[in-house]
Amino acid sequence: MVYANANYNKYNGMLYGEYIDASATTYLGNLNNQFKFGKGWSGEISGWYRSKGLEGQIIIEPMGAASAAISKQLFKEKANVKLGLRDIFYTQQAKGHINFNRQKRHFIIQETVAS
């Protein structure tokens, strides 16, 4: 399955006493493939990508993620065991910056996994 989307955002007007005029087109793509190997084995590969985009006065850098999993049917298809890896290349990190109203900031949001 393949999914694609394009958005155009435009922001203009007064914000905190300063005029803002910004626009950008953002692209999003998603891919999901499932496979059957026989004897109860199957697998899947998926991934997504979001191009550089604009959220208000914040510029978000490109990001995405790839995932994969393998599974096995057990006990005459009454149970299933699945092992999956998410964000294999560690690319699902929101990064961006803002340069507005004499404020200049950069940020990185990293996902943490609870143990």
HUURCOR-V973994 format. One line per field, one symbol per residue. burial: # if it has 9 or more other C-alpha atoms within 8 Angstrom, else .. A space follows every 50 residues. Layout:
BEGIN
burial=???
END
This chain:
BEGIN
burial=........#.#........#.###########.......########### ####..##################.....#......##..#########. ...............
END
